[in-house]
Each structure stands twice: as C-alpha cells, then as structure tokens.
Amino acid sequence: MTPARVLRWGAAALSVAIVGTLGWLWFDSRVPSTYSVMDMGYVDAGGGPVGGHVHGGAGGVSVATLTGPADAEPAVSLTLTARAETITLASGERVAGYTLNHASPGPEIRASVGDLVRVDLVNESVADGVALHWHGVRVPNAEDGVAGVTQDAVPPGGRHTYRFRVPDAGTYWYHSHQVSHEQVRGGLFGMLVVAPAEGPDVVAPVHTYDGRRTVRGGTGERRVEAPAGSAVRVRVVNTDNGPLRLAVGGSPYRLLAVDGHDLHGPTEVTGRGLAVAAGGRADLGIVVPASGGGAVRIDLGAGSSLVLGPPGAAAPAVAAPAATLDLLSYGAPAPVDLSTSPADRSFEMRIGRRPGFLDGRPGLWWTRNGRLFPDVPMYLVRQGDVVRMTISNDSGEVHPMHLHGHVALVLSRDGVPASGSPWWTDSLDVDDGETYVIAFRADNPGIWMDHCHNLPHAADGMVAHLAYEGYTTPYVVGGPARNAPE
Amino acid sequence: MRALYVWLSRLIALAVVLQVLFIAWSAFDIAKNAGDGIPFTEDTEQNIGQALHLYVGMMAMPVLALLFAIVSFFAKVRGGAALAWVTLGLVVLQIALAYASFAAPVVGMLHALNAFAIAAVAGVAGSRATKSGAAPAAPVASGGPGVPAGA
C-alpha cells in the first residue's frame, strides 16, 4: 500500500473508532424508563459483613411494612391538599406554582415531642403526582415520602396517609419528593415545628419564587412584632438550592440549634454571618434591644430580610459581615451518645465532576467515587451499626448533602476535629476542596436516599442510597405511577 | 466531502458568533433583572440567552467540531485535517475553560479569547478549502489572484 492509502485507511479507522466509542458510551449511559433503586449501581459494605439478598431486590422485608403506629390516636391530624395554581405572595406578587391548602408555604404543622402526627395528602391537580418528605425527621421508612423508593407518587385524585411520631424537638420542614426539583421550587413545601422550646418563636422559611427571594412568604422586608427586650427564637429554614448567607444587625445573636438539634453552650455572635445549607435549618436566638427603641434585622440576601421589634422601630441595613460563623468550633463540647471508634462501617463519598453521558445527554456531570449516575453507591448497613462516612468534594461547587431518616454527627473537617458543641446535621454543605467526616447510628431500617439537596443536582444524578441489610423496596422509579423522586 | 468541510467550517464560525450574541443577551438580562430587584442566585432559572449558550456550547459545537475533524480526513484540503483537529481541540479546551471559569471567573476572559481562536481556525480552514482548491494528491490549481490562502 502507498503511504497515502495507509493514511486514508488509518483516518477511516480512527473515525470509526471515535464515533463508535462515543456511540457506545452514549448507548451504555441510557437509563431504563423503569427501574428499582435496589438494582442500581454497586453495593459498598464499608468494610462490614455482607449478607445475602442485598442487591437485586429478591427477598427481604418490604419497606412498605415499615409504617408508623397504625392504631394509636394522632395528637396532630390534618389534611394537605396539593394543587397546581397561582400563588399570591404575602407581598402581593403572583407566581405560577404549587400550593398546599391554597397556600405556599403550606400550613405550619406544630407538634410536641413524641406526638403521633397524621397527615392526609390529597392531590387535587398536580399532574406529575406528589409525595411528601419530612425533611430531617427520623420517621419510619414507609413514611419518608420518596416516590419510587418508599411509596408511589400520589396521582391527581389520589390520596395517601402519613402517620409517624416526631422523636426530636426542633425545626423541620416537609416538601414534595416527586419531581422535587420542580415542585419544591414551585412552592410545594411547609414548616414542621416540634416543641418544646422555651419562649416565643418565629418561623422564617426562606424561598425563592420565580427568581424572587422571600421570607415568610413575602419579598423584601417582612416585619414581625416583638416587644423591646424580648427574646425570640427565629427558625430559619433554607428551602432553596443554594447556601443561604444571613447576617444579623441591631443586636448580637446566638445560634441555638442546627437542623433541629440544639447546640451546647451557644455564645453571642457579633460581626459574623451564618451560612445555612440548602434544606438546612438554623435557630437564631435574638434579643430585641431593651432600650434605644431599635429593632433587629436579619438580612437573608437577595433583597430579603426579617425585622423583629416594636412597631415602627428603626432597623438599619446590615453591613455584609466579613466572616462566617464556623460551626466546627462554635459552642462548648458535651458528651454524645455515639461511640465512633471503632465504627462498624466506614464509607467514602468522593464528589467530583467529569465529562460523559448521563442518560444519553453529553455534559460535565457529578460523580461519586468517580462514577456517574446510575452507577451510584448503595451503602449497606445492619441495624445498630455505627457508621462513619467521609465526604470529600473536588467538583468545583458546594453540595448540601442530605441523608434521609438519620441525623449525623460532624467529627472533623479537613482533618481538624470538631471542637465546639456536638454538631448534629442532616443537611451539610460540603464546599469545594473540603472533606468532612461524619458519623451516625444505623437505627432506622429501610432504604434511604442520600443525596445533594441542590435539587437540580439530584435530578442530574447526584444521588446514592443507604440500605439496611435484609430490606428491599417494592416500588420502582418510573413505572405506572411515573415515580421520579428527584 | 470538500463542500461539507467548507460548510462545517462556516457553521462552526457562525456558531461562535451566535454564542457571543447569546451570552451578551444573558448578561444584560441578568443586569436588567437585578435593576428590577430580581437578583441572580442558585435558584434563578437560567435565562434564554444562557440556555441557548449552554445548548450550542455543549451539544451543537462538539458535534460540529467532531464531524469537521472526521470529514477533514476525506476532504482533500491541504493542511485541512490539521486545522480541523486543532478546531476540535480548541472546542474541548473551550468547555474546560468554561467550567474552570465557574471556580475562577477571571478565566472567563480566556474562554472568550479562545472563542475567537475557534472562529479564526475554522475560518482559515474554510478559506483554504475554497481558495487553494488543492488536494495533496491532485495537481495544484493555483489559487486565484489576491488574498493568499489562510489570510
């Protein structure tokens, strides 16, 4: 063959190889329209024992049996009716979205520790179906509200009853976990507050509707009356997808609780802002100045703020704080009921990003341990295990990691051990370049999602699961109910 | 094949121009909304300019550049394959620069600079194909008067 022919054939072969490789990668990346999360990805036992029946879904106890108390009388009972309709914000703007009982945020649910809560969810007009997840609450698995994992999405005209006891006091919220990246943004959520907590409190859900950031359902400055000298617990809930950076002006503040769990020995903070992870909660202890007639302003960014004080009291704008409060060293240490060395299982979640195909779409996609969705880890545990998880992020963006059904203790960040109050979390911002080690007790059997609460990231495959050995789910993603948890 | 090569080179250059238009639209839209009190956050839906820029940049451009690189083998343009593969390489670099820019926005200036490089290389390749009329194995039909190939 002449050199020219060799070149020609080489070029043809190279072209076929490139197109063939890309074609195969595209073909191989496609996700079936219906699948069980039990068949997804790979099992990671974290150095612990592996029993039979873990992957493939054959055998095992169905999570559908893991319901809350069926016969006891509920202390709190209500019906939530989901609709796709126009929302009128407290400040007057109208946006298209979703409501619960014609409101967004939906009704605020108040209960006391140990109460049995019963919620009848009725879907009147949400075409994709709905499911309600009780964010941060350690509910039994069948009540967790994840379409395709713990239940089927409730279709228009359908209903579903949730029954669960609330085991921990604190600030929680509920939101749809069906097509959640659209439905939560559209307003399908509400607050859940579990007493006791001393003194008056104000819930402050922060949400962005159609590009407008709101607090307590309204844009701009929202005022809540509080007498001079009074102490108020402000329950800030970040229902958005990005971190919420808040600043307090007019008085110092204490950070009383994070993700529903009280901090030990919270000290007064001045001149430092606070970052609340997406899905996370922060209870601020605010004392309205007793003299001077001023009010306290909590600046929530993007033009939104909450003002606490006597009627008409001046609340000057808050200067942007130079630094953010570091929870790793805030508050005072205290003993915890969790012995983490040695742990029964040690898991790793390395978050990265690489080019590839995700269900046939080319792009730069999030990876866990180097792998793309649907090749996601299924972390396998046994009931009673103490689990350590190392979460590192080298993806270029912050990720608010949310584990369902459990609350985890932060042990260290970048090798520096936690030195402040025990820091329990269910929604933890892991920033680019950071490595957190957290630990939790596997005490709530079932199949649990462990995902990024930047919900569009979850929709782009940033999910994993925590599975208890011997349990399986009869529900499927897709299927006749068109379940789409992310 | 040569005609296809020429058309692909033109489409790539055109796509670069469109990308500049889209991203300008997007930037002014963000500025206007900010003026109206709607800031741009993680929870802001992407505007049309952004969506088009993302679509063309992540889907149309890579496909065009890949086709261009493959077609270049068979288009019999002197130096055409090298130019086409440089174009493809610059498109890959462009995507890498875009994602690097999210972490370090100043890198975005290199993203813009590289866009002009893509348009220039594709343009040179196209004009070489139309003007030289020469294939490596074919007799050199000397280009017309005036601008030399590659100018």
Interface residues (C-beta under 8 A of the other chain):
Chain A: A4 R8 A11 A12 L14 S15 I18 V19 L22 R185 T208 D210 G211 R212 R213 T219 D240 N241 G242 P243 A278 G301 A302 G303 R353 P355 P362 G363 L364 G396 E397 D432 N454
Chain B: N33 G37 I38 P39 T41 E42 D43 T44 E45 M58 M59 P62 L66 I70 F73 F74 A81 I95 Y99 F102 A103 P136 A137
